[in-house]
Amino acid sequence: MRALEPRVSGLATNPSDGVRVRYEVFGPVDAPRTVVCLPAWSLVDSRVWKMQVPFLARLGLRVVTFDGRGNGGSDRPASGYTVRDFAGDALAVMDDAGVDRAVLLAFSAGARWAALIAVERPQRVEALALAAPSLAIGAPLRPRMTTPFLEAPPDREGWSKYNAHHWREDLPDFRRWFAGRVFTEPRSTKGQDDIVAWSEMVSPETLIATIVEGGTPWSRELWPRVGQPVLIVHGSEDAVTPLANTYELARLLPSAEVVVFEGSGHALHLRDPVRSNLVIAGFIARGAGPGAGGRTTWGRANARRTRRALFVSSPIRLGHAQRDVAIARELRDLVPGLEVDWLAQHPVTRVLEENGERVHPASRLLAGESPHIESLMGARHELNVFQAIRQMDEILLANFHVFLDVVQAGAYDLWVGDEAWEVDHYLHENPELKTAPFAWLTDFVGFLPMVEGDGGREAFVVADYNAEMFEQVERFPRVRDAAVYIGRREDIVPDAFGPGLPLIAEWLPAHFDLNGYVRYFDPAHLGDRGDLRAGFGFSPGERVAVVAVGGTSVGASLLKRLASAFPAVREVVPDLRLVVVCGPRIDPASMPRVAGVEYRGYVHDLYRMLAAADAALVQGGLSTTMELVAARVPFLYFPLGLHFEQNRHVAHRLERYGVPSWARVTYADAEPELLADRISRLLASPPAYAPVEGGGARRAAERIAELL
């Protein structure tokens, strides 16, 4: 799922040769200014701009992208890959989309067609923003190529892979190798995988044509004729286009603004998107075109009498919101007068509003994380959550930019992120943007691989992600002023971060405060059990099982399976009543109609209903299962397949609290006969769970209050 869907999609036809190119338009209809993101080399499609589009559109700009001919949804002619052909495609897209004048944003080879348009159609171009322009006007682009492109090379190593014969023989090998040249920065497996994926739709013959026809022998004479403002950003470690070429270009354009990213590679706008976006936005704003103005307010520090905190809570699990509300209440008790705002999205906002918390209005600008997770859910209760988070990069970036705008405008004294991955990651990537104390909360540390039989690829990538995390933490300890682990030492899994990496149980205690669990309700305060049951319509003497799967719709298939199995269960437990809680994102009307099964929608403070039940059947999330342990309600839990947290981190913790191994049931094993047997066992005797310690919310609040 994308961070922002296009407002318009279309096909524009280049009048010179009839080639059709697919384009998309984002942002407001009445935007006073437009940015056209030009295609790069036909190896990739327009998704190469995925990290810029949502950000620029949210600034009030109309943003146009299109797939370069030869890739994506555009035509693939046998020939016609000259600079003039690509420039003609861009003008055709602008005409079809109704764009009279625009800022042209170009990456790599796209700088060539940007320059031609700027010179030959200056009235159509407001300014040029170039990322790593690939131009042969300084050092050779491929200095280590020893064989002409169309001749067979003696070997297939290094730049010898950049060869027509090798592309025809083994294009996948070239694509993977070239992705490594595009992203030379450590821990760049996601960017490299993206390049490989985007290049799967291009043929060897198309790529060969782009090289044979795409030369620019006249570019040195062209560039001095560019009269519009020009921004050039280039990485010092670019292994595709030497930085020296940008310096030569700047010599031809004395008025150009050059920004060098130390340590960055070729695709710096993808690998370092926050800084790239901020630099590009500043350049566009300085263009003083329509809509470039605005008004801001600033208050002197000593005039800010009220202390303010911003909480960012992961939207994937409602239990996060409940524990964060409990911590915020304790924090306000410790810091009288503290104002708390929440940057959150549905379904977390539902919990916050029910608790009387104040949701920041910018929350409506957040890209949907729950819909993305739901879109990847398998039909059989399976979700590789690591891969889901990994594929959410553009969504997380878009949401970090919202966070950054909020904190820059809000002058907050404290930031708190409960598994707000985007905040923690991009602050470590850009530590200079941190302007307030930051508290980081999590109930697990360490991604774990769940896929086997893939040649060890997932294990490698998981280890790479883990290594990046602890390298960031150890390099920039100042980013997390407080790191709070919602658990105890014995809750930590015994696994390593990966081959050759530390054990999680050894590294975590050295970098986190071990807070213990945050129990956001006290079972002793639930009141009389009879009154509690009566409040939910449970009659005295009847036995009630409650089914719940959390705040997203990923558990819909489990709900249907358990409801459909109920008649067989009732044959063994005839007096059982089944109440299925669909939550805020599953429509009860979509569930099967089964005699004896009743459906309810969102239930505020669901832990109260669970505490009133005789048994529960739930997904494998930590918050819900720990609610049941605390309330001493017998339960079965059904972890999502391939979900490393539910199957490893949560299961390990539940074992410590005395949840029997037979209470863990896979979706495949959840047949009516087995369910009937397990539910009978649940009801036969009270559970022997270890008590869940209290005071966790207060301890976390005390640690966070130290930052104020």
ABEGO torsion letter per residue (X at the ends): XBABBBABBBBBBBAAAGBBBBBBBBEBAABABBBBBBBBBAABBAAAAAAAAAAAAAAGBBBBBBBBBGBEABBBBABGABAAAAAAAAAAAAAAAGBABBBBBBBEAAAAAAAAAAAABAAABABBBBBGBBBBABBBABAABABBAABBBABABEAAABBAAAAAABAAAAAAAAAAAABABBGAAAAAAAAAAAAAABBAAAAAAAAAAABBAAAAAAAAABABBBBBBBBAABAABBAAAAAAAAAABAABBBBBBBGBBABAAAABAAAAAAAAAAAAAAAGBBGABEBBBBBBAAABABBBBBBBBBAABAAAAAAAAAAAAAAAAABBGBBBBBBBBOAAAAAAAAAGBBBBAAAAABBBAAAAAAAABBAAGBBBAAAAAAAAAAAAAAAAAAAAAAAAAAGBABBBBBGBAAAAAAAAABAAABABBBBBBBABBEBBBABBGAGGAAAAAAAAAAAAAAAAAAABAAABABBBBBEBAAABBABBAEBGBBBAAAAAAAABBBAEBBBABBAAAAEBAAAAAAAAGBBBGBBBBBBBAEABAAAAAAAAAAAAAAAAAAAABAABBBBBBAEAABBAAABBBBBGBBBBBBBBGAAAAAAABABBBBBABAAAAAAAAAAGBBBBBBBBBGBAAAAAAAAAAAAAAGBBAAABBBAAABBAAAAAAAAAAAAABBBBBBBBBBGAAAAAAAAAAAAX
